[in-house]
Amino acid sequence: MQNRMRKSSSETRFGIDELVDLGEPIDKLNCTQNLRSIFHRVPSLGTIGLHRLESINKLTKDKNKYFFYLFLAILLIVIGALMARVAYKRNRESMHTNLAREVASMGDPFVATPEHYQGKISFVQALQAKDLSAFDVQLLSLKKNFKLSDLAMFLIIASPEDIKEVRRHIQEINSKFSNIFPFHVVEATTIVPELYFLTKHSEAEVAPYYKEHKFGYITRMIVKLAAAESVPTEFYLALDADVVCVRPTSFNSLVQKGRAAVNKGKMSFDTHYQWKGAKHVLDAPPSLLADETAYGGVPSLYHRIAVHKLKTYLEIVYQQPWRYSLLRYLFGWSDYSLYYTFLRMANAFEKYHSASADGVFRAKGISEGMIGTKGWEKWDYTSALSPSGLGSFVHLNGLLDLSEDEINAKFRPFFVGSES
């Protein structure tokens, strides 16, 4: 039924009588060509999509090229900046090296020496009230082993907080030993007036080793260098309270042919930062650290004219008082690393010093570790403090942390024979 209905309907709509004669038959070839020409003139949606895809690909390629050239340009700029920085740094180091040599070659300043100072060498010590027990043992060792007639001045530098107690203790020592030590006690702000500024401002509160405005590690090293302006002799020995003299010593054993002895050895991991810090402060060339050789230590001998030239160099470079520069530049340096690095940088080391393994203090002999650590009471210090070894002084690291009873029980017997 459905098929018949469809047939009848089709016949009704398209009857045979209604067909129109279209004339000649259709030329399929011409039709196809015409259609092709029409499609070429009017782009299809597929062609438009293809063109868009090609445009996107071209744009992407252009972007990749753009970012590549941009990256290349940035890379070249960074490399150029780094090369310029290296060139500038080398030029600056070369300039400062030449400056150090010029300063070292300057004429020595005239430093008047009072006639009443008869000795040949001076001692300098930054002393705290908490270290007086160790200081007493040090004096016993000096009385026993050092030729005190060679000593022109024993300069004691104390903080404003400790000056009264230190002076009172020095008076007791003078009374006990009949003034055999030529003590001269000064307050730290006398030779480093910048300390007064720091104690009144917040800058000191953030400074490492400068705890509660006390006489800190940094300031004690600065006063050792500043003491060159106060000692009456060419050479002076910078001491700490935990240093003892262990063998007969005189000026002639420390200074020969006008050159002071200095220790020379391989840099250790614990002290390498001091030399790196000195290099940064002085802006010295890296070649000075290439051999990893360390000079000096505790204690060390200084020539006051050489210290004066170090100060001159620092003031020229930093354009401000040298003491203030060091108080602000709290990167791990030490007084001896600054001093000896400057002399090597200025090619003046051989003029003032001669280096050897045990020139001033014993580099070996106390291999047990730091005093005060576990089991230190059982250590035998007989060989370390024996007068037969090389080196005139021994640095008893950790001694300052012991109580007075521990110091007297363990170390005083080595030098008690000299006590009157």
Secondary structure, DSSP 8 states (H G I E B T S, - for coil): -HHHHHHHHHHHHS-GGG-----S---HHHHHHHHHHHHHHS--HHHHHHHHHHHHHHHHHHHHHHHHHHHHHHHHHHHHHHHHHHHHHHHHHHHHHHHHHHHHHS--------TT---SEEEEEE--GGGHHHHHHHHHHHHHHB-GGGEEEEEEEE-TTTHHHHHHHHHHHHHHHTT-S-EEEEEHHHH-THHHHHHTSGGGGGSTT-GGG-S-HHHHHHHHHHGGGT-SSSEEEEE-TTEEE-S-B-HHHHEETTEEEEEEEE--TTTHHHHHHHHHHHT--GGGGTT-EEE--SSEEEEHHHHHHHHHHHHHHHSS-HHHHHHH--SS--HHHHHHHHHHHTT-HHHHEEEETTSSB-SSS--S--TTSTTGGG---TTTT-TTSSSSEEE-TTGGGS-HHHHHHHTGGGTGGG--
